[in-house]
Amino acid sequence: MAESGAPRQGKAARPLTWRVGAGLGGGEQGRQVLAEKDRIDAFGAVALTGFALLLAFNQVVIKVVNEGLQPVFFAGLRSLGGAFCIYLWMRARGLAVEIAPGTWRAGLLMGLFFSAEFICLFWALDLTTVTRTSVIFYTMPVWLALMAHFLLPGEQITPVKAVGLALAFVGVTIAIVSRGDGHGEVSLVGDVVALLAAFAWAGIAIVARGSALKAVRPEMQLLWQLTVSAPVLLIAALAFGPLLREPEWIHWAGLGFQILVVVSAGFALWLWLLSIYPAASVAAFSFLSPIFGVAFDWLLLDEPVGWQILVALALVCAGLVLINRPRQAD
């Protein structure tokens, strides 16, 4: 697999090794080596922007599917179906589906973080407004950058990157808060739970880059998350009311889209990008998802877009430029 972009500057590029099975029947295993990069290159920017678009459209899909399926039950079914798809994908490509030595604790922790993220996110949406939940939840890159500063070598927050994170966060806040109409009950508990969801999301990224799972293929990382979270979410769903809300074909189609496109393909792509790019820089692109979400609301739900969205986009773009400046420029 060809890779572009400069390796980490000031020291030799530190390769990532992934175990690759030779075939369905086993045999010798090859090794694939990727060099880490110190900033987002053109390919990474395009891929992460596409992922942000997918997450934004995903919000529309979730809104539709939630009318027919209870949200936490829906998340559990998504994890269950996604785990099955990822397993079949790995077997079809001849990739080893096995627990690498020394990774089971990290895999379990990653799966629990994944479970907590979606339990907290859906619970927050029941307790407070969508606007407040989105603003708080998408502060994840801030918490990830802070965690990475202390836990991940070579990812310290510089003054310039701190300004970039602040600008991007202000942009998202303007875009979402300014379009709120005041509907929905505001709850302090809901705000706190949304913050916990953001912490859990950041925890997944920290485990992916800072544990033994860093040397494991992204597909196996995702399989850990889905396999652990499926039973946790399905059991937790029993505490959130009826599992079915008179579902129709469109709700099942939305579930299929979630399993095949969002979970199986999208999350695997994000984990792969996280394995070769700095964690804080990858996470910073998640600030684009609420911006694109506003645009999709305008395009698909016919909601007006004012000057605030243009200001927000300018702030986010400026923040991303600062976050991804070469290290020597800081």
Secondary structure as GFF3:
##gff-version 3
##sequence-region A 1 330
A	DSSP	beta_strand	15	20	.	.	.	ID=ss1
A	DSSP	beta_strand	30	35	.	.	.	ID=ss2
A	DSSP	alpha_helix	42	65	.	.	.	ID=ss3
A	DSSP	alpha_helix	71	92	.	.	.	ID=ss4
A	DSSP	alpha_helix	104	127	.	.	.	ID=ss5
A	DSSP	alpha_helix	130	137	.	.	.	ID=ss6
A	DSSP	alpha_helix	140	151	.	.	.	ID=ss7
A	DSSP	alpha_helix	159	177	.	.	.	ID=ss8
A	DSSP	alpha_helix	188	210	.	.	.	ID=ss9
A	DSSP	three_ten_helix	212	215	.	.	.	ID=ss10
A	DSSP	alpha_helix	218	236	.	.	.	ID=ss11
A	DSSP	three_ten_helix	237	239	.	.	.	ID=ss12
A	DSSP	alpha_helix	249	257	.	.	.	ID=ss13
A	DSSP	pi_helix	258	267	.	.	.	ID=ss14
A	DSSP	alpha_helix	268	276	.	.	.	ID=ss15
A	DSSP	alpha_helix	279	284	.	.	.	ID=ss16
A	DSSP	three_ten_helix	285	287	.	.	.	ID=ss17
A	DSSP	alpha_helix	288	301	.	.	.	ID=ss18
A	DSSP	alpha_helix	307	323	.	.	.	ID=ss19
A	DSSP	three_ten_helix	327	329	.	.	.	ID=ss20
###
